[in-house]
């Protein structure tokens, strides 16, 4: 399922130079780490490996590693439409803060704090890939 998720991200109609993909391997023992070592995603893929500490710890690790201003959380069983990033980006410039779209959350980081707001826009849907 992870390979399908990564292919969907690779197929985005958004410039690849403007986004990165961070995968946090949270204690997986199913060969995920080896798969990612051989994955042909390119230099914009960063893999973090940690002991199993749960979803919140995995997302926090990804946030700390992120270099971009805006973060989109996806689980490995979510497949996004090819325009999900190009549709989200302009809306984030208009409504910085928190924007919710189903199981994914965008957060725009401020130096001192995270500004959290209720959902403000409708976004393209993500499909469950199971």
C-alpha positions as CSV (number, residue, x, y, z in Angstrom):
1,X,0.0,0.0,0.0
2,X,2.9,2.4,0.7
3,X,4.1,2.0,-2.8
4,X,0.7,3.2,-4.1
5,X,0.7,6.1,-1.8
6,X,4.2,7.2,-2.9
7,X,3.2,6.8,-6.6
8,X,0.2,9.0,-6.0
9,X,2.5,11.7,-4.5
10,X,5.0,11.3,-7.3
11,X,2.2,11.9,-9.8
12,X,1.2,15.3,-8.3
13,X,0.6,18.2,-10.7
14,X,2.5,20.4,-8.2
15,X,6.2,21.2,-8.8
16,X,8.3,18.5,-7.1
17,X,10.8,21.1,-6.1
18,X,8.1,22.7,-3.9
19,X,7.3,19.7,-1.7
20,X,9.1,16.9,0.2
21,X,7.9,13.6,1.4
22,X,8.9,12.3,4.8
23,X,8.1,8.8,5.8
24,X,8.4,7.8,9.4
25,X,8.9,4.1,9.9
26,X,7.5,3.6,13.4
27,X,8.8,0.2,14.6
28,X,7.7,-1.6,11.5
29,X,9.1,-5.2,11.1
30,X,7.5,-5.9,7.7
31,X,10.3,-4.8,5.4
32,X,9.1,-1.2,5.0
33,X,12.6,0.2,5.8
34,X,14.2,-2.0,3.1
35,X,11.5,-1.1,0.6
36,X,12.2,2.6,1.2
37,X,15.9,2.2,0.8
38,X,15.3,0.8,-2.7
39,X,12.4,3.2,-3.5
40,X,12.9,5.3,-6.6
41,X,11.2,8.5,-5.4
42,X,14.1,10.9,-5.7
43,X,15.9,13.3,-3.4
44,X,12.7,14.7,-2.0
45,X,12.1,11.6,0.1
46,X,13.3,11.5,3.6
47,X,13.0,8.3,5.7
48,X,13.0,8.4,9.5
49,X,13.2,5.2,11.5
50,X,12.2,5.0,15.1
51,X,11.1,2.4,17.6
52,X,7.4,1.9,17.8
53,X,6.2,5.0,19.7
54,X,2.8,5.5,18.1
55,X,1.1,7.8,15.6
56,X,1.5,11.0,17.6
57,X,5.3,10.4,18.1
58,X,5.7,9.5,14.4
59,X,3.9,12.7,13.3
60,X,5.9,14.8,15.7
61,X,9.1,13.3,14.3
62,X,8.0,14.1,10.8
63,X,7.1,17.7,11.8
64,X,10.5,18.2,13.3
65,X,12.2,17.0,10.1
66,X,10.0,19.0,7.8
67,X,11.7,21.8,5.9
68,X,8.7,23.2,4.1
69,X,6.2,25.7,5.7
70,X,3.1,23.6,5.2
71,X,2.7,19.9,6.3
72,X,0.2,17.4,5.0
73,X,-0.2,14.2,7.0
74,X,-1.0,11.1,5.1
75,X,-1.2,7.5,6.3
76,X,0.2,4.8,4.0
77,X,-3.3,3.6,3.1
78,X,-4.4,7.0,1.6
79,X,-4.2,7.8,-2.0
80,X,-4.5,11.4,-3.0
81,X,-5.7,12.8,-6.3
82,X,-3.1,14.2,-8.6
83,X,-4.2,17.8,-7.8
84,X,-4.4,17.6,-4.0
85,X,-1.2,19.7,-3.5
86,X,-2.0,22.2,-6.2
87,X,-5.5,22.7,-4.8
88,X,-4.3,23.1,-1.2
89,X,-1.4,25.4,-1.8
90,X,-3.3,28.6,-2.9
91,X,-5.8,28.1,-0.2
92,X,-3.1,28.0,2.5
93,X,-1.8,31.3,1.3
94,X,-5.2,32.8,1.7
95,X,-6.1,31.1,5.0
96,X,-2.9,30.3,6.9
97,X,-3.2,28.3,10.0
98,X,-5.1,25.0,10.2
99,X,-7.2,23.6,7.4
100,X,-8.8,20.2,7.7
101,X,-9.6,17.8,4.9
102,X,-10.8,14.4,6.1
103,X,-8.0,12.4,7.6
104,X,-5.3,15.0,6.6
105,X,-4.3,18.1,8.4
106,X,-2.3,21.1,7.2
107,X,-0.4,23.1,9.7
108,X,1.6,26.2,9.0
109,X,4.4,26.6,11.4
110,X,5.1,29.9,13.2
111,X,8.4,30.3,15.0
112,X,7.0,30.5,18.5
113,X,3.8,28.5,18.3
114,X,1.3,26.6,16.1
115,X,-1.8,28.5,15.2
116,X,-4.8,26.2,15.2
117,X,-8.1,27.3,13.7
118,X,-11.2,25.4,12.7
119,X,-11.6,24.1,9.1
120,X,-12.1,27.0,6.6
121,X,-12.1,25.5,3.1
122,X,-13.3,22.4,1.2
123,X,-10.5,20.4,-0.2
124,X,-10.2,17.6,-2.8
125,X,-11.0,14.2,-1.3
126,X,-8.5,11.5,-0.5
127,X,-9.5,8.0,-1.3
128,X,-8.8,5.0,1.0
129,X,-6.6,2.6,-0.8
130,X,-7.4,-0.6,1.0
